[in-house]
Amino acid sequence: MNQDITIYTTAMCPVCAMVREFLTHMNMEYKEVNVDINPLAMLKLVAKTRRFSVPQTNINGVWVFGFAPEKIMAALK
């Protein structure tokens, strides 16, 4: 099954790195949007989720905030 995964990150975010490493370990392909270099993406993200924090991961339309492996796995099913 094809998964649609996008992670919204910043360069200096250790939790963002944890999400990237987890998805890589699970052999999942994902798109990464660095909101440090794309402030318009951050504005759109905050408008959608009402959260200013990263990482925010969208998996097939389901939002997962922070590093939450159990929620990531549930969204992948």
C-alpha positions in Angstrom: 0.0 0.0 0.0 1.3 3.4 -0.9 1.7 5.8 2.0 1.4 9.6 1.8 3.8 10.9 4.5 4.9 14.5 5.0 7.0 15.6 8.0 7.2 19.3 8.9 10.5 20.0 10.6 13.1 22.5 11.5 16.9 22.1 11.2 17.8 22.1 14.9 14.9 19.9 16.1 16.1 16.6 17.8 12.6 15.2 17.9 12.3 15.8 14.2 15.4 13.7 13.7 13.8 10.9 15.8 10.7 10.8 13.5 12.9 10.8 10.4 15.0 7.9 11.8 11.9 6.0 12.9 10.3 6.2 9.4 13.7 5.4 7.7 14.1 2.3 10.0 10.6 1.2 9.0 11.6 1.6 5.3 8.9 4.3 4.7 9.3 7.0 2.1 8.4 10.5 3.2 8.5 14.1 2.1 10.1 16.6 4.4 9.2 20.2 4.6 11.7 22.3 6.6 9.7 25.3 7.9 12.9 27.2 8.7 13.5 27.7 5.0 9.8 27.7 4.0 7.9 30.2 6.3 4.8 30.1 4.0 4.6 26.4 4.7 4.7 27.1 8.4 1.8 29.6 8.1 -0.3 27.1 6.2 0.6 24.3 8.7 -0.5 26.5 11.7 -3.7 27.4 9.9 -4.5 23.6 9.4 -3.4 22.2 12.8 -3.5 25.2 15.1 -0.1 24.1 16.5 3.2 26.0 16.3 5.5 23.1 17.2 7.4 20.6 15.1 7.6 17.8 14.2 4.1 17.5 12.7 3.6 14.5 10.5 0.7 13.9 8.1 0.2 10.3 7.3 -2.6 9.6 4.8 -4.5 12.6 6.2 -3.9 11.8 9.9 -1.9 14.2 11.9 0.7 13.0 14.4 2.4 15.5 16.6 5.8 15.0 18.1 7.5 11.6 18.3 4.7 9.1 18.8 5.7 5.7 17.3 2.4 4.0 18.3 0.3 6.8 16.6 2.6 6.7 13.6 2.0 2.9 13.3 -1.7 3.3 13.7 -1.9 5.9 11.0 0.1 3.6 8.6 -2.5 0.9 8.9 
